[in-house]
Amino acid sequence: MATNSFHPPVRTLMGPGPSDVNPRILEAMSRPTIGHLDPLFVQMMDELKGLLRYAFQTSNELTMPVSAPGSAGMESCFVNLVEPGDKVIVCQNGVFGGRMKENVERCGAQAIMVVDDWGRAVDPGKVKAALKANPDASVLAFVHAETSTGAQSDAATLCALAREHDCLTIVDCVTSLGGTPLKADEWGADAMYSGSQKCLSCTPGLSPVTFSERALDKVKNRQSKVQSWFLDLNLVLGYWGGDGKRAYHHTAPINALYGLHEALVILQEEGIEAAWARHQHHHNALRAGFEAMGLTFVVPEAERLPQLNAVSIPEGVDDAAVRTRLLQDYNLEIGAGLGVMAGKIWRVGLMGYASNQTNVLNCLGAMDAVLADMGAPIEKSVAVAAANAVYAD
Ligand SMILES: Cc1ncc(COP(=O)(O)O)c(C=O)c1O
């Protein structure tokens, strides 16, 4: 029997990403494919770099999308900035700090771990102590927005500490870019990587990155070859570089880049501060609804990400059964816990295009109905009203 075309259902994506893709982006991606060295495409690439600088709030010349998902952006920062024998201070307060450690070790370097509880921000006091105890460390790496728990770390303070100790910084901004205040230049961050599928509401598969002049100097003056051919910035710059000459490096994902360009045009139209404020506003309404139901947040309020709401699963409730009912009956995806949080928390994303009033109210209504029907110990029929009270304010 012949296999038919794949037609996915229309879901509401309120998990840890991908988030709902703005239809304008899907339309942009369906435009005609042109060559990756076509002068009009090259012009679009230059615009894309400018738009990314706005998103990262930077004037870094080397700001571009890596042609692969966030994990490749992460790897691109580590393989270019870390050499065998280097010492790197890695902060871990969730899943993704653990992946940074893996990257450091695969570069032949030593990872000095600064560990904090899952669900808490990175503790700057511990980082300060680690920097002092390891004056030969060359890089400090941390996750700004830890998607596995919903905790946000104080990137400005951590970058300032690294500078005081003459360390470069690698900052994971996969979940923060476009969703929560992020200021590469003001913070003095050296290398940042993100993902297209979170608060930018684009399809997955691209990783915006930005590198400071200091970082670029390090890349250009390495003792050893970058271990990855594909991610070696010295080569990638032949295609994405600023000198006007564009040479073939790899075939760019042309239509995906149209999508990212459109996503960033949308961000520019809204204004970055307005986008950050919108994420906070809808988080406030969702939080009111969850708290009225009796669900508790994992992360203390001052360290909480507005775009990733992690709540504890009430006693005796079947995690997977709830998520399945939400998907089947409401076409609504929320996220499960990762790592040590698996089975203990739900992660409800309000990212980018998905961060809106309709989604907040529908999600609360659906969770209220499903949990009440399953006999969960929640306060019934109050969540939507509590969120509406925030919107009415
Ligand atoms: C904080 C963080 N870092 C890195 C990644 C990896 O990104 P990707 O899944 O696009 O490779 C993710 C993905 O969820 C993330 O949330």
The ligand as an ORCA input file, in Angstrom:
! r2SCAN-3c Opt
* xyz 0 1
  C      18.489     25.548     27.742
  C      18.621     24.703     26.511
  N      19.827     24.504     25.964
  C      19.999     23.762     24.851
  C      18.919     23.162     24.224
  C      19.149     22.329     23.010
  O      18.454     22.865     21.905
  P      17.959     21.927     20.708
  O      16.971     20.966     21.291
  O      17.349     22.909     19.731
  O      19.144     21.242     20.161
  C      17.645     23.330     24.750
  C      16.479     22.684     24.145
  O      15.425     22.586     24.709
  C      17.492     24.125     25.920
  O      16.288     24.318     26.450
*
